[in-house]
Amino acid sequence: MSRATPEDDPQPAPPVQPDLDDCCHSGCNPCVFDRYDEALERYRVALAAWQVRQQVRQQAPQVHEAHEAQHVTAAQHSKPRPRR
C-alpha cells in the first residue's frame, strides 16, 4: 500500500481579495465582494477539513507503529501450543 504524500492533498489556497476598484458601486447583486465573501467561507471550510486530514495523516503512522509494537510484544510473550 502506498502512502499519501502532501502533493496528493495540497493545502487549499485562499481566494484573491478584490481591489476596491473591482466594485462598480452600482449595487450589483451579487457584488464582487459578496462573491469574495462566499469564496472565503468555502476556503475556511476547506482549510479546516484539510487541517483535520493532516492531523490524521500525522497520527496514522504513530498508531500503526504502536499497533505493530503491541502485536510483536504479544507474540513474544505467547507460549506455543503443544501439538496433539
NORHU-V665676 format. One record per residue. N is the residue number from 0. RES is the residue in three letters. PSI is psi as a letter, one per 20 degrees, with the letter a starting at -180 (NA if undefined). NEAR is the number of other ideal C-beta (glycine too) atoms within 12 Angstrom. Layout:
N/RES/PSI/NEAR ; N/RES/PSI/NEAR
//
This chain:
0/MET/p/5 ; 1/SER/q/5 ; 2/ARG/q/13 ; 3/ALA/q/16 ; 4/THR/r/9 ; 5/PRO/h/13 ; 6/GLU/h/8 ; 7/ASP/h/13 ; 8/ASP/m/18 ; 9/PRO/q/14 ; 10/GLN/p/17 ; 11/PRO/q/20 ; 12/ALA/p/13 ; 13/PRO/q/15 ; 14/PRO/q/20 ; 15/VAL/p/13 ; 16/GLN/p/16 ; 17/PRO/q/19 ; 18/ASP/q/10 ; 19/LEU/h/12 ; 20/ASP/i/8 ; 21/ASP/i/16 ; 22/CYS/p/18 ; 23/CYS/i/13 ; 24/HIS/k/11 ; 25/SER/j/8 ; 26/GLY/k/10 ; 27/CYS/q/13 ; 28/ASN/o/10 ; 29/PRO/q/14 ; 30/CYS/q/18 ; 31/VAL/h/23 ; 32/PHE/h/22 ; 33/ASP/g/17 ; 34/ARG/h/20 ; 35/TYR/g/22 ; 36/ASP/g/17 ; 37/GLU/g/16 ; 38/ALA/h/22 ; 39/LEU/g/21 ; 40/GLU/g/16 ; 41/ARG/h/18 ; 42/TYR/g/21 ; 43/ARG/g/17 ; 44/VAL/g/15 ; 45/ALA/h/21 ; 46/LEU/g/20 ; 47/ALA/g/16 ; 48/ALA/g/17 ; 49/TRP/g/21 ; 50/GLN/h/17 ; 51/VAL/g/15 ; 52/ARG/h/21 ; 53/GLN/g/20 ; 54/GLN/g/14 ; 55/VAL/g/16 ; 56/ARG/h/20 ; 57/GLN/h/16 ; 58/GLN/h/14 ; 59/ALA/g/17 ; 60/PRO/h/14 ; 61/GLN/g/14 ; 62/VAL/g/15 ; 63/HIS/g/16 ; 64/GLU/h/13 ; 65/ALA/g/14 ; 66/HIS/g/14 ; 67/GLU/g/14 ; 68/ALA/g/14 ; 69/GLN/g/14 ; 70/HIS/g/14 ; 71/VAL/g/13 ; 72/THR/g/12 ; 73/ALA/h/12 ; 74/ALA/h/12 ; 75/GLN/h/11 ; 76/HIS/i/10 ; 77/SER/q/10 ; 78/LYS/q/8 ; 79/PRO/q/8 ; 80/ARG/p/6 ; 81/PRO/q/5 ; 82/ARG/q/4 ; 83/ARG/NA/3
//
